[in-house]
Amino acid sequence: MTGGAGFIGSHVTRTLSERGDSVVIIDNFNDYYDPQIKEDRISVFLKEYNPTLYRVDFSEREALIPLFQKHQFDSIVHLGARAGVRASIEDPYIYTQANVFGTLNILEMARQFKVPQVVLASTSAVYGGNKKIPFSETDPVDKPISPYAATKKATELMAYTYHHLHKLQCTCLRFFTVYGPWGRPDMALFKFTKNILADQPIDIYNNGKHQRDFTYIDDIVAGILAAVDNPFPYEIINLGNSHTEDLLHFIEIIEQVLGKKARRNLLPMQPGDVEKTYADITKAKQLLHFEPKTRIDEGIKNFINWYREYYHS
């Protein structure tokens, strides 16, 4: 499990451990956001399962070799990546190093050490400014509008190459705006909750005209486990809620749960951003029996309950 101390990775690790799987985590605990929450995901959230943890950077190939020599894996779940659209515009080098070279290293380890399957995280960002809604896996994605999106598209291409040349089974999962307890501090729900509680204004881009396909963490985890349990030669599959929410309605739900109004700072569209995301999950339903179950109001409430407990606020 790469990125096992991350938001999605820690939840997947917990669920795999609960059902009796043995999980080895690779994570470099980078400082893209506060590493303390990553430490707490390991020491608090995963404490009872005590997964094997390696603090290594998977973009450094030599650091991976001893690990793969020691363990025999039947699957790699590659969720580790440098995340975030806007930050990738400011520092495209670190995104290319982590996401492109790092994924190449993981695919090479799978080939060299005969790991039969890799399930890797892609993103809805690869759809860029596509106007056709909802986004389908057959849509063209050759015009990424951020370095982050370009690196993720590159990982899908490399995965296909390794499938073609080495018969590696690869499933690329395009996630749509994942949220929930233990989430990333750079994501909108986390930032909005933090600022509203602190009586600080919240930045609302595109003057609040965004629409997002918010997908709750438990639903994403179910999709990932289904991909692990049902290997395919090579597939790209959307994992989303298949329902769009207006950003302003999303904020209203946060306000209702907190019992507190936000101070709104309306701003223009940011470079690399898109106005709307919406997943066509027909393929996920057919291949993975994927069926998202969590309503947005329920998911937001769960996150805020966790946030208040974690930060004692």
N, C-alpha and C positions, 0 to 999 in steps of 0.2 A: 504494500500500500504506500505509494508515494504521496506526499502531502498529508500524511496520516494525523498530523497535529493541526491540520487546517479545519475549516468549518465543515465541509462536506466529508472530507476524509475521516475525521474523528467520529462522525455519525455512522459512516459505513463500517469503520473498524468496530464500533460498539455492537452494531447489529450482527456482523459476521461472528464476533466473539460470543454473543448471546446464543447463537445457534450451534456453537461448538467448533467453529473453524479456528485454526491457528493463524494469527496475523502478525506479520513483520512490518513495522513502520519505518519508512525513510522520510526524514524531514530535516531541513537545515535551519528552521526557526529564524528565517530572515526578518528584517525589520521593516518590511513594507507597511505593516501596521504593528502595534504594540505586541511584542513577542510574549508578554505575560499571559495573554489570553490563550496562546498556544500551549504555554507551559501548564496552564490550568485545565485545558482540555485533556491533557495527558494525565496530570496528577489528581484531578478531581473527577472529570467526566468519565475517564477510562480507568480510574484507580482499581476498581474491583476486577478488571480483566487483565491488567498488567501486561499489555502486549510488548513484544520484543521491539525495542526502539534503537534505531541508528541515526545519530545526528550527523548526517552527511549531505553533501550537495550533489544531487544526481547529474548536474551539468559537469561534474568532474569525474570522468570515466574511471580513472584509476582507483577512486574511492569506492566504486561499486563492486569491483572484481572480487575482493575478499568476502564480501557479503554474499555474493552469488555462489562463490565456491563453498561457503559454509552451509547454505540452505538450499533445499530442493523445492522449488515453487511449482504449483500447478496452475497458477494464474497471477498476473500482475494487474492491479487496478491502479492506473496511472492518473491520479488526480492532482499531483503536484504541478504547480505552474506559477508564473508571475501573473497575477490577476489585475484587472482594472484598465479601462479604456483610456482615461485621461492621463494617467501616469505613464502609459506606454508612449504617448506623444512626447513627453518630456525626456524620457530615457529609453529609446528604442533598443539600445545595445543590451541592456540587462534583460529585456524581454526576449530578445533573440537568443541570448546565451541560455537562459533558463528554459524557455519553451521549445525552441528549435533544437539546439544542441543537446539539451537535457533529454528531450524525447528521443532523439537519435540514440543517445546512450542507452536508454531503457529498451528500445527496440533491438539494439545490438546485444544487450545482455540476454534478452529473450532468445535471440538467434543462437548466440554462443553457448548458452547453458540450457538450451532445449526446453524453454518454458513454452507450453503450447498455445497460450492465450494471453492477449493484452486487451483490457478494457480501458479506454482512455477518454478523458474529459475534453470535449470541444465546447463550443459556445454558440449561442444565438447571434453573437456579434458577427459571425462569418457572413450573415445575410446582408450586412451593410445597409445600404439605403434602398433595398428591394421594395418595390411598390405593391407587388402581388401579396395579398393577405388571404389566409394565413400562410406562414412560411413553411414550405415543404422541402423535404430532402432532395427532391429532383430539381429545385430551383437553381439557377446559376448563382455561384458565389465567387466569381472571379474579379470582384471589385470591392475588396475590403477597404473600409474608410478609417482604420486605425492600425498602428503597428501590432497591437494586441490581436486584433482579428486576423491580420495577415499571418502572424505566427501560428495561430490555431488552425487556420486553413492549411498551413504548411505541415502541421503534425498529421492531419488527416491524409494528406498526400503521401507522406513518408510511411504511414501505416499501410497504405495500399501497396506501396512498393515492396515492403517487407512481406506482405501477404503474397504478392505475385512471385517474388523471387524465392522466398524461403518457406512458403505455405504457413506462415504465422497467422493464427486466427485473431482478427482485430475487429473490435466493435468501438466505433467513435460515437459518443453520446453528446449531443448538442443541448446543453442546459439553458433553461430560460429563467433568469432572475430568481435565483434560489434564496430563500429567507427562512428564518426560524431561530430557535434558541442556539446560543453559542456562535451566532453569525459574525460576519466580518465587520469590523468597525468602520470600514470605508463605504459600506453599503447604505442606501438611502434610509431604510427602516431604522438602522442603528443610529445614524447621525440625527435623524429627525427626533427620535425618542430622547436622545441625549440632550439635544438643544432645547427641546420643549420643556423638559424637566428643569433645565438650568436657566430658564427664562431668556434664552438666546435665540436670535432669529434663525430660521431655516432657509437655506438657499434652494430655490425652486427654479430649475432651468426650463428653457423654452416656455417661460411664463405659465408653467403648469399644464401645458397642452400635451404632455407625454402620455402615452398609454403603454402599459407593460403587462406581460404575461408572467405574473408572480407565481412561483411554484414552491410549495412548502417542502421543507427538508425531508420529512418522512416519505413523501411521495417520490422525491428524487432518489432516496436510498432504495426504495422498493424497485425502482427502475434499474438502478445499478446492479442490485443483487440478481434481478432477472437476467440481465446481460451476462453476469458471471456464470450463472447456472445454465445458460443456453448459448453456448459458443456458436458463432457464425464464422464462415470463412472470411468475409469482410462486409461490414455494414456501417452505415451512418444512420443514426436514429435520433429524432427529436425527443427530448423529455421536457415537457412543459405542462402547464395547467390547462392549456387550450381555451383560455378565457382571458380577455384583456380587462384591465382596470384603469380607469382614469386616475392620473397621479393625484389630482385634487381630492377625489373620493378616497383614495388610499390614505391621504393625510387626514381627512375627516374621521376615518375609522381610528387612526392613532389618537386623535384628539378625544374621541369618545371614550376610548379605553383608559386614557390617562386622566380624563376629566379636566382637561386643560387645553386652552386654545394656543395655537402656534402663532408666532410673529413671522409673517411671510415676507421673504425677500425675493421678489420675482426677477429673474435674470434671463438673458437670451440663451438660445441653443449653444451648447458647447461643441468645439471641434471634435469630430470622431463619434458624436452621439447620434442616435436615431430617434425618430419621433414615436415609432410604434413597434412593438414586438408581439408576435402572436404565433403560437406553435400549432401546426397541423400534426396531430399525434396518431393519425390513422395507422402508420407503420408500427409505432410503439405498441398500440393495442393489438395488432395482428401478431407481431413477433414476440413481444414480451408480456402480453396480457396486461399492459400498463393501464391503470385507471386511477388518476389522481382523485383524492377523496377530501382534501382539506380546504374548507372555505376560507376566503381571505380574512374575514373577521375573526374566525377561530385561530388562524395562524398568527395574526398580529397579536391577539390576546396572549397566546402562548409565549411569543417572543418577549412581550413587555413584562409578563410575570417573571420570566427568567432574568431579564435585565434588572428589574428592581431587586430581585433576590441577590444577584451576582454583585451589583454595585451598592446594595443597601440603600436604595434611593426611594 
